[in-house]
Amino acid sequence: MTNIAAFKSYADSPNYPQNISELTPAQWIHYLMLLSRYSNQEISIQDFKVEWLAYLTRMSSFGASRMRVEEMINSEEYSLDGFVQHLDGVIEINTFTVTNNLPQYTWNNIRYTGPQDLCFNLSFGQFLTAYYVFQDYALTQNPIALKYLFAVLYSDGSPLYQRVEALEDIPNYVALSAYYFFKSVVSHIHENPVYVAGEDLPLYRVLKEAAKKSDVSNFGMEEALYDIAYQSGVTIDRDNLKNQNLYEVLRYVWFRIKAD
């Protein structure tokens, strides 16, 4: 007779995280692969949960082992609430993370390095380019835009056009890592203060100004953000402004808006 407690040693292993922030890069990619299959209706939500917990606990998701995993899912000891939630009959698979769970990715023997957490090391220009492509994919679900976004955010030091070509065949679920991370960062900046240079700053005020100027909701348009930066007293040309750190520009603009 099988006892769930007999499998507790698997769940107690270091490779059994309880939420997205605890995932290793390999676990994150596997999670996105399963999520992609679920989104494409290749597997059910039950299949998603069984395969995910089986992967985390190093068990098989087939045969008698699958039955044991299903028992584990229904027990309180093996909750997947950090990944899957049922809210008023709606299934929500968590993808929010301002931590970049894929800091590096190797494709065709070339290593690409992604942004720091919260995109702290992105330039103003990189962020705006990424946001433009991010919007494109959010509206169209075009896989070309998705992989372009990955190429904008992940670099091996080569020009962007070369990265776009080199990364055009990466799996969609890998490219989704860049999308969900960037989406989370945009959401966080738009709704929460950000800790910059020793203090929490409401940088979302800058973005709201951009939204009003561009007459669109949410984040605002590239030109509006540039215009606000210039109107706030930035005297360098556009190319140099693009190369400045994102948070330094937003921080400067915020203090100018606050002063006005």
C-alpha positions, 0 to 999 in steps of 0.5 A: 500500500502506497503512503504519500509520506513515503515520497516526502523526501523528494519534496524536501529536496532543494529542487522543490521550490514553492514559488517562481522566485525560487526557481533555477533557470532550468526549472523556469524554462521547464515551467514555461515549456509546460505553460506553453503546452497548456496555452496551446491546449496540448495539455489540461490544467491537471496535466500541467500540475501533474507534470510540474510537480513530478518534475519538481519532485523527480518523479515520473508522470506516467503509470502508477507514479502519476497516480501517486503524484495526483494524490500528492497534488490533492494533499496539503503537503504538496501545494502548488498555490505558488504557481497555480491558483483557482480564483472564482472559477478562473485558472491563473498560472503565475508568471509574475517575476521582477527577478530575472530567472534566466540571467544567461542563455546559450544558443548555438554555443553563444552565450547571451546575457539578460537584464539585471533584476527589475531591468536595473542595468538597461539604458533608457533607449533599450527599455523604450525599444523593448517596450515598443516590441513588448506592446507589439507581441501583447497585441498580436502574439506574433512569434517574430516580435517575441523573439525580437524582444528576447534579442533586445534584452539579451546580448552577446555584445553583437549588434541588435540586427545580428542577434535578431537573426541568430536567435530567430530559431530559439524555442518560443517558450524560451523567448517567453521568459523575456516577455513575462519578465519584462511584463512584470517589470513594467507592471511593477514600475507602473504600480509601485515605488522603486528603490533608487539611489537610497530612496523609494521613488514613485517613478510611476508618476513619470509614466502617468505623465507620459500616458497623458501626453500620448493620450493612451492608457497604461505606460505611454508612448516612446515619444512622450517619454522623450519629450518629458525628459527634454522638457525636464531640462535634459540638455544632451542629444537624443542618442546620448539620452538613449544611452543613459541608465533607465532609472537615472533618467526616470529619477531625474525627470521625477525630481523635475516634475516634483519641483514643478 
